[in-house]
């Protein structure tokens, strides 16, 4: 399997187009590898990824992060790959936070990935939306207080507003996180 085919499948996984227990329609493995050791290795990895859909989400997200890192080695100018790795890091951070573990490093890494995607394509509304999510989480649900929380709120609002300007269809999805950031800013100003 060539890397682009593998990453197309990973994007389908990231968009939720492949559900647990289902498999994408792939050509027979023999057609994909044809004696190419790298293709054979990648074909084996995607099969493992697909078998892992019913497994622990953290292990799937860690595998996705590693896969996106490999894809970035092949194409470091692909803003969508940076964005999707950021989404995987953000998702793993949320998963770790729900288990009471510190996820600050993952949130920071996700922000770095979203920033890189936006440097490559500043009109990527989805990357702007996701750029706001870690800031929103730190400000509203995290341990950040005072000026740090206010900075996260402002950064989230800026990112969400830019996403909404670029894609007005996102307005409904962004209404709630923007409102919670505004409420948090108001409460910080009263403190």
Secondary structure by P-SEA (a helix, b strand, c coil): ccaaaaaaaaaaaaacccccccccccccccccccccaaaaaaaaaaaaaaaaccccaaaaaaaaaaaaaaaaaaccccaaaaaaaaaaaaaaaaaaaaacccaaaaaaaaaaaaaaaaaacccaaaaaaaaaaaaaaaaccccccaaaaaaaaaaaaaaaaaaaaacccccccaaaaaaaaaaaaaaaaac
